[in-house]
Every structure is written in C-alpha cells, then in structure tokens.
C-alpha cells in the first residue's frame, strides 16, 4: 500500500507524539503506512502525490487569522508550504483530510473568511450534518448529530462557493466542509479520545484556550458526553483511499 502522510505542527513532544499515536490507532495504519512530518521542526518535503494514498493534517498552535506581523517565521513558512501543497492537491482532487489547523489551511487556500467570531472552548459539542453531509460517503453510517471534541480560537465564518458545508455545531457554523469530492477539513478533532484531549488540556493550559483557574472545569467539560463517532471518519478515509 502507498503510505499516507500526517503533517503536524505541534512543538511539544508529548502531545505531538500522542497525536501521531492517535492517528495510528484510529486509522488502523502501521507506522510504515503513516509517515509523519513535524513542520515546526523541518521544511515540508516536496511530495510526489502519485506515491501517496492521502494526506492528513493534525491540529496545532497556529491561527490563520493572526495579523501577519504577529506570525512567527516558522508559521509564515508553514503557511506558504501548505499553500503550495494545496495548489497541487485541490486541482487533482487528491485525498486530503485536515483536522482543526487543517480547516484553516484549506479554508485560507479557498478564500474562506476566517476570524474570531465563532470560537469554541475546549469541550464536547454536538455536530449536525447537513443534507450534503448525510449523503457524503466519508460520513456514511454516522448519526445525523454526533458529539465531537473541539477547542479553537478562530473558525470559518463564511465558506466560498467552491466549498460544500458538511457539518455545523450550535456555536460554530462550519465544523466540516469538502472541496471537490476528496478534499476534506474538520474544525473538530476526529483523532481525539478522552485521554488524548486530557493530555492537550494540560500541555496547552497557558495558551489562552481557557482561563488559568478553569483547568478543572475544562477537564470536566470533556467528560460530559461520550465521544465515539468522529474517529470512524479516519478509518473510513483510509478504507476509501488506500491504494497499491
């Protein structure tokens, strides 16, 4: 099988390594089948898409809506690398699934409005599929509304005509969208389980996702409802796009 790639941007080793382990677990891939590139530490290689089955993008600390002068040299480099990659991925309709930071990269490439209008604190939210989402093969078998883990400072407030809305939550109108037939992005985290989000809550306690004295409330929030369905999206993505 041609490998998949996980493009990651987390600088902290513990959540970065756990993110990779979660993608391995819920895709069902072996390490040799899911190649990881930590973009905060190295340049994005030039990929031969014909040699890959698909691309995943994990979450991370960068915000597309940050003013240019506040973006680090690394963030500006990563954004430029994603823009160049998506210049190839989108016209080819190559299998791509971006989670959290991935929705910002694809959204920015497509000209979506990304701002601080619809943030969601770390927790569990109900994601409701649109008519197009209910008909999408990647989401086949999922309930029309399912619980998912979120936690973000920015979100897409308006999608361009090139995008198809697949899912929303009460506080965030764009939780998932598709471009073409095979290029996807989610605001929620399909790779996360309770243990994984607990690690991230501790790792990013000082990053402004919640007040310093709200740690226990935030930990309690991720236990308020069972989250079982989003990870099925990762396995389905592999089943649809794995190729020899």
C-alpha positions, 0 to 999 in steps of 0.5 A, spaced: 500 500 500 502 507 498 503 510 505 499 516 507 502 522 510 500 526 517 503 533 517 503 536 524 505 542 527 505 541 534 512 543 538 511 539 544 513 532 544 508 529 548 502 531 545 505 531 538 507 524 539 500 522 542 497 525 536 501 521 531 499 515 536 492 517 535 492 517 528 495 510 528 490 507 532 484 510 529 486 509 522 488 502 523 495 504 519 502 501 521 507 506 522 510 504 515 503 506 512 503 513 516 509 517 515 509 523 519 512 530 518 513 535 524 513 542 520 515 546 526 521 542 526 523 541 518 521 544 511 515 540 508 518 535 503 516 536 496 511 530 495 510 526 489 502 525 490 502 519 485 506 515 491 501 517 496 494 514 498 492 521 502 494 526 506 492 528 513 493 534 517 493 534 525 491 540 529 496 545 532 498 552 535 497 556 529 491 561 527 490 563 520 487 569 522 493 572 526 495 579 523 501 577 519 506 581 523 504 577 529 506 570 525 512 567 527 517 565 521 516 558 522 508 559 521 509 564 515 513 558 512 508 553 514 503 557 511 506 558 504 508 550 504 501 548 505 499 553 500 503 550 495 501 543 497 494 545 496 495 548 489 497 541 487 492 537 491 485 541 490 486 541 482 487 533 482 482 532 487 487 528 491 485 525 498 486 530 503 483 530 510 485 536 515 483 536 522 482 543 526 489 547 523 487 543 517 480 547 516 484 553 516 489 551 511 484 549 506 479 554 508 485 560 507 487 556 500 479 557 498 478 564 500 474 562 506 473 568 511 476 566 517 476 570 524 474 570 531 467 570 531 465 563 532 470 560 537 469 554 541 472 552 548 475 546 549 469 541 550 464 536 547 459 539 542 454 536 538 455 536 530 449 536 525 450 534 518 447 537 513 443 534 507 450 534 503 453 531 509 448 525 510 449 523 503 457 524 503 460 517 503 466 519 508 460 520 513 456 514 511 453 510 517 454 516 522 448 519 526 445 525 523 448 529 530 454 526 533 458 529 539 465 531 537 471 534 541 473 541 539 477 547 542 479 553 537 480 560 537 478 562 530 473 558 525 470 559 518 465 564 518 463 564 511 465 558 506 466 560 498 462 557 493 467 552 491 466 549 498 460 544 500 458 545 508 458 538 511 457 539 518 455 545 523 455 545 531 450 550 535 456 555 536 460 554 530 457 554 523 462 550 519 465 544 523 466 540 516 466 542 509 469 538 502 472 541 496 471 537 490 469 530 492 476 528 496 478 534 499 476 534 506 477 539 513 474 538 520 474 544 525 473 538 530 478 533 532 476 526 529 483 523 532 481 525 539 479 520 545 478 522 552 485 521 554 488 524 548 484 531 549 486 530 557 493 530 555 492 537 550 488 540 556 494 540 560 500 541 555 496 547 552 493 550 559 497 557 558 495 558 551 489 562 552 484 556 550 481 557 557 482 561 563 488 559 568 483 557 574 478 553 569 483 547 568 478 543 572 472 545 569 475 544 562 477 537 564 470 536 566 467 539 560 470 533 556 467 528 560 460 530 559 458 526 553 461 520 550 465 521 544 465 515 539 463 517 532 468 522 529 474 517 529 470 512 524 471 518 519 479 516 519 478 509 518 473 510 513 478 515 509 483 510 509 478 504 507 476 509 501 483 511 499 488 506 500 491 504 494 497 499 491 
